[in-house]
Amino acid sequence: MQEDKLYHYAVIRLVPKIEREEFINIGLILFSKNEKFIQLKYHLCKEKFNLMCSETEYEEVIRSLETFKQIAEGNHDLGPIAEMDIPERFRWLAAVRSSIIQTSPTHIGKANNLDETFERLFNELVI
């Protein structure tokens, strides 16, 4: 029997007006130190975005999310943060921010298949 793998995850949130504390879930970051696994995926519905963010540019937020994804994947063209090891990249991506893109507190779980777990959580929490 395959042993469960420990993982950590955080939900990526769009927070258009920080002072109102309203947000929508737009992505997920999941990592496992022992498995050397990190995955980040986002989905930003343009219609929902336009309802909440009339002052913010959709394409600018998409560029920021894509930068987050490239950092998670370790794209060395993005500089020293992307060159950190997987746990450090996860901590940087999941760090508390006061910007339009924030993350939830970090959660912990165990699973046999990290890819399946990622997709299940993404579908439950984001889509």
N, C-alpha and C positions, 0 to 999 in steps of 0.2 A: 504494500500500500504506500502511495506517495504521501510524503509529509507535507503538512500545510506550511505555506510560506508567509512570514510576517510582512505586512506592508503598511504604509502610511499614505493618506490621501488628503487633499484639500479641494474644495469647490472654488472655482474662479467665479467672481461676481462682478457684474456691472453696477456701479453705484453712481448714478448721474448727478445727484445732489447729496453730498456727504452729510450735510446738516439735517436732511430729512430721513436719513437712514433707510431709504428704500433701495432695493436691489433686485436684480434678476440673475439667476444662475446661468452662466454662459460657458462654463468649461470645467475640466477636471484635471488634476495632476495626481498621479499615483507613482509611488516608488517603493522598491524593496532593496535595502542595503545588501543583504546576503545574496540576492539574485542578480545584483548589479542591473536593476531594471528601473527605468523611468519612462513614463508616458504622459503626454499632455495632449489634450484635444479640446477644441472649442467649437461652439455653434452659436452664432449671433444672428437671431432673426431680425431682419431689417425693419419689418413692420413693428415689432415690439420696441426696437431701438428708437424708431421715429416717434412712438407714443411717449417714451420716457425722456428722450434726449434731444430735444429740438435745438439746443445750443451747441451740441457736440457733433463733430464730423464722424460719420460712420466709418469711412475709410481710414481715418486716423486711429480709431480704436482697433480695427482689424490689423493694421500695421503693428500696433503694440502687442496684440495677441500673437501675431506671427513671430515677433521677436521673442516673446516668452517661449513659444514652441521651439524655436531654433536654439535657445539657451538650454532648454530641457534636453534636446537632442545632442548638445555638446558641439554645436557649430563654432569652430575656432575662429571664424571670421568675425564673430561678435565680441571678441576680446576676452579679458581675464575671467569674467563671470562664467562664460561658457566653457572655459578650460578647467574649472573646478571639478572635483569628483562628484559623483551622482548625489550623495547625501547633502553636500554643500550647495549644489545647484537647486535641489528641492527646497532646502531651507531658505535660500534667497528668493525663489519663486513664491514660496508660501509665507514670506515675511509680512508682518503687518504694515499696511500702507494707508495713507490718506489721499488716495487718488481715485480716479474713476474706475480703475481696475483693482479689485481687492480679492483676498481669499478668505475662506472660512477658517475657523480653527482647524488644526490638523486632527485627523481621526486615524485610528489604528484598526487593523483587521488581520485575519489569516485566511488564506485560500490555497487550493491546489493549483489553480490555473490563473495566473495574474492577468493575462490577456482577456479571458472571459470575465473575470471579476471587474476589470476596468470597464469593459463594454456594458456590463450589467449596471454598475454604478453610474456611468455616464447617462444611460437611458433612464434610470430612475431619478437622477438628481438634476439633469440638464435638459434633456429633450422633453 
